[in-house]
Amino acid sequence: MKLNYKLWLEENEKKLFGDGPADILRLVDQLGSLSKAAAEINMSYSQAWQLIDSLEKKLGFKLLEKQVGGSEGGGSTLTKKGRLLMDTFLKFRSEARREMSKLETKYFDDDFKKKLKE
């Protein structure tokens, strides 16, 4: 038995930003390209582009600066606000995972599991 959960930001009870977008932005930051980030998680470029476009519209600001191709190819970098959102969410997620692990150990320990089997 293992505790599981998902975290996301929402506004007016609508999901705004969560694990998937945070991970895509992290990959864009590492790889310098939305296309490469999408390929890394087996997502089509058009799906990734639609996701980013939709997020930017909901959030009211750009997440990525896109450079058009050319002889050296295009790429993408995070905007200042995109980086702030990604960094803050990833830090929060990391801390939340640590705390949830502690709580899981506290409440769903071996004694608890043993009692369920009695």
Short mmCIF file of the C-alpha atoms (twelve columns), coordinates in Angstrom:
data_MODEL
# 
_entry.id   MODEL 
# 
loop_
_atom_site.group_PDB 
_atom_site.id 
_atom_site.type_symbol 
_atom_site.label_atom_id 
_atom_site.label_alt_id 
_atom_site.label_comp_id 
_atom_site.label_asym_id 
_atom_site.label_seq_id 
_atom_site.Cartn_x 
_atom_site.Cartn_y 
_atom_site.Cartn_z 
_atom_site.pdbx_PDB_model_num 
ATOM 1   C CA . MET A 1   0.000   0.000  0.000   1 
ATOM 2   C CA . LYS A 2   1.378   3.383  -1.013  1 
ATOM 3   C CA . LEU A 3   -0.002  6.901  -0.771  1 
ATOM 4   C CA . ASN A 4   -0.407  8.704  -4.089  1 
ATOM 5   C CA . TYR A 5   -1.426  12.267 -4.926  1 
ATOM 6   C CA . LYS A 6   -1.228  14.966 -7.587  1 
ATOM 7   C CA . LEU A 7   -0.500  18.651 -7.173  1 
ATOM 8   C CA . TRP A 8   -1.574  21.516 -9.380  1 
ATOM 9   C CA . LEU A 9   -2.383  25.200 -9.272  1 
ATOM 10  C CA . GLU A 10  -5.904  26.250 -10.082 1 
ATOM 11  C CA . GLU A 11  -7.895  29.424 -10.388 1 
ATOM 12  C CA . ASN A 12  -11.683 29.661 -10.190 1 
ATOM 13  C CA . GLU A 13  -11.736 25.880 -9.700  1 
ATOM 14  C CA . LYS A 14  -10.020 25.303 -13.062 1 
ATOM 15  C CA . LYS A 15  -6.666  23.582 -13.369 1 
ATOM 16  C CA . LEU A 16  -4.008  26.074 -14.397 1 
ATOM 17  C CA . PHE A 17  -0.586  24.460 -14.003 1 
ATOM 18  C CA . GLY A 18  0.709   21.118 -12.778 1 
ATOM 19  C CA . ASP A 19  3.237   18.338 -13.154 1 
ATOM 20  C CA . GLY A 20  3.026   17.933 -16.930 1 
ATOM 21  C CA . PRO A 21  3.582   21.572 -17.860 1 
ATOM 22  C CA . ALA A 22  6.273   21.955 -15.188 1 
ATOM 23  C CA . ASP A 23  8.139   18.950 -16.574 1 
ATOM 24  C CA . ILE A 24  7.869   20.207 -20.160 1 
ATOM 25  C CA . LEU A 25  9.233   23.605 -19.150 1 
ATOM 26  C CA . ARG A 26  12.069  21.912 -17.243 1 
ATOM 27  C CA . LEU A 27  12.961  19.915 -20.354 1 
ATOM 28  C CA . VAL A 28  12.789  22.991 -22.596 1 
ATOM 29  C CA . ASP A 29  15.148  24.689 -20.182 1 
ATOM 30  C CA . GLN A 30  17.554  21.738 -20.302 1 
ATOM 31  C CA . LEU A 31  17.319  21.000 -24.027 1 
ATOM 32  C CA . GLY A 32  16.710  24.489 -25.443 1 
ATOM 33  C CA . SER A 33  13.822  23.346 -27.619 1 
ATOM 34  C CA . LEU A 34  10.122  22.611 -27.265 1 
ATOM 35  C CA . SER A 35  10.435  20.051 -30.051 1 
ATOM 36  C CA . LYS A 36  13.208  18.173 -28.216 1 
ATOM 37  C CA . ALA A 37  11.325  18.424 -24.904 1 
ATOM 38  C CA . ALA A 38  8.184   16.974 -26.511 1 
ATOM 39  C CA . ALA A 39  10.155  14.122 -28.094 1 
ATOM 40  C CA . GLU A 40  11.735  13.334 -24.720 1 
ATOM 41  C CA . ILE A 41  8.292   12.581 -23.239 1 
ATOM 42  C CA . ASN A 42  6.842   10.988 -26.401 1 
ATOM 43  C CA . MET A 43  4.531   13.909 -27.122 1 
ATOM 44  C CA . SER A 44  4.079   15.363 -30.572 1 
ATOM 45  C CA . TYR A 45  5.413   18.858 -31.143 1 
ATOM 46  C CA . SER A 46  1.918   20.064 -32.070 1 
ATOM 47  C CA . GLN A 47  0.481   18.728 -28.766 1 
ATOM 48  C CA . ALA A 48  3.253   20.419 -26.804 1 
ATOM 49  C CA . TRP A 49  2.769   23.665 -28.720 1 
ATOM 50  C CA . GLN A 50  -1.006  23.570 -28.103 1 
ATOM 51  C CA . LEU A 51  -0.423  22.927 -24.388 1 
ATOM 52  C CA . ILE A 52  1.980   25.862 -24.051 1 
ATOM 53  C CA . ASP A 53  -0.292  28.127 -26.112 1 
ATOM 54  C CA . SER A 54  -3.313  27.197 -23.983 1 
ATOM 55  C CA . LEU A 55  -1.375  27.745 -20.748 1 
ATOM 56  C CA . GLU A 56  -0.111  31.124 -21.894 1 
ATOM 57  C CA . LYS A 57  -3.674  32.218 -22.678 1 
ATOM 58  C CA . LYS A 58  -4.978  31.022 -19.281 1 
ATOM 59  C CA . LEU A 59  -2.080  32.557 -17.365 1 
ATOM 60  C CA . GLY A 60  -2.037  35.827 -19.284 1 
ATOM 61  C CA . PHE A 61  1.707   35.786 -19.941 1 
ATOM 62  C CA . LYS A 62  4.256   34.047 -22.142 1 
ATOM 63  C CA . LEU A 63  6.097   31.014 -20.805 1 
ATOM 64  C CA . LEU A 64  8.527   30.635 -23.698 1 
ATOM 65  C CA . GLU A 65  10.507  32.856 -26.024 1 
ATOM 66  C CA . LYS A 66  10.693  31.094 -29.371 1 
ATOM 67  C CA . GLN A 67  13.501  31.556 -31.859 1 
ATOM 68  C CA . VAL A 68  12.590  30.763 -35.452 1 
ATOM 69  C CA . GLY A 69  14.772  28.216 -37.271 1 
ATOM 70  C CA . GLY A 70  17.384  29.118 -39.812 1 
ATOM 71  C CA . SER A 71  20.821  27.793 -40.543 1 
ATOM 72  C CA . GLU A 72  21.409  26.936 -36.892 1 
ATOM 73  C CA . GLY A 73  17.835  25.846 -36.177 1 
ATOM 74  C CA . GLY A 74  15.332  27.381 -33.815 1 
ATOM 75  C CA . GLY A 75  14.836  26.912 -30.139 1 
ATOM 76  C CA . SER A 76  13.005  28.053 -27.059 1 
ATOM 77  C CA . THR A 77  13.965  29.608 -23.765 1 
ATOM 78  C CA . LEU A 78  11.869  30.284 -20.700 1 
ATOM 79  C CA . THR A 79  10.649  33.794 -20.072 1 
ATOM 80  C CA . LYS A 80  11.337  35.373 -16.699 1 
ATOM 81  C CA . LYS A 81  7.774   34.608 -15.555 1 
ATOM 82  C CA . GLY A 82  7.916   31.119 -17.078 1 
ATOM 83  C CA . ARG A 83  11.091  30.386 -15.111 1 
ATOM 84  C CA . LEU A 84  9.611   31.814 -11.904 1 
ATOM 85  C CA . LEU A 85  6.486   29.660 -12.256 1 
ATOM 86  C CA . MET A 86  8.459   26.510 -13.112 1 
ATOM 87  C CA . ASP A 87  11.106  26.982 -10.403 1 
ATOM 88  C CA . THR A 88  8.571   27.776 -7.700  1 
ATOM 89  C CA . PHE A 89  6.293   24.881 -8.632  1 
ATOM 90  C CA . LEU A 90  9.195   22.386 -8.812  1 
ATOM 91  C CA . LYS A 91  10.568  23.526 -5.431  1 
ATOM 92  C CA . PHE A 92  7.108   23.284 -3.894  1 
ATOM 93  C CA . ARG A 93  6.547   19.840 -5.439  1 
ATOM 94  C CA . SER A 94  9.878   18.581 -4.123  1 
ATOM 95  C CA . GLU A 95  9.180   19.820 -0.601  1 
ATOM 96  C CA . ALA A 96  5.599   18.518 -0.710  1 
ATOM 97  C CA . ARG A 97  6.874   15.055 -1.695  1 
ATOM 98  C CA . ARG A 98  9.272   15.022 1.263   1 
ATOM 99  C CA . GLU A 99  6.541   16.099 3.662   1 
ATOM 100 C CA . MET A 100 3.988   13.670 2.221   1 
ATOM 101 C CA . SER A 101 6.513   10.862 2.628   1 
ATOM 102 C CA . LYS A 102 6.908   11.761 6.298   1 
ATOM 103 C CA . LEU A 103 3.138   11.854 6.765   1 
ATOM 104 C CA . GLU A 104 2.737   8.531  4.957   1 
ATOM 105 C CA . THR A 105 5.285   6.950  7.292   1 
ATOM 106 C CA . LYS A 106 3.550   8.488  10.302  1 
ATOM 107 C CA . TYR A 107 -0.002  7.385  9.458   1 
ATOM 108 C CA . PHE A 108 0.373   4.321  7.243   1 
ATOM 109 C CA . ASP A 109 3.165   2.543  9.078   1 
ATOM 110 C CA . ASP A 110 3.720   -1.213 9.416   1 
ATOM 111 C CA . ASP A 111 1.524   -1.302 12.514  1 
ATOM 112 C CA . PHE A 112 -1.360  0.198  10.524  1 
ATOM 113 C CA . LYS A 113 -0.877  -2.322 7.717   1 
ATOM 114 C CA . LYS A 114 -0.717  -5.174 10.229  1 
ATOM 115 C CA . LYS A 115 -4.013  -4.104 11.796  1 
ATOM 116 C CA . LEU A 116 -5.686  -4.122 8.402   1 
ATOM 117 C CA . LYS A 117 -4.681  -7.756 7.923   1 
ATOM 118 C CA . GLU A 118 -6.044  -8.934 11.312  1 
# 
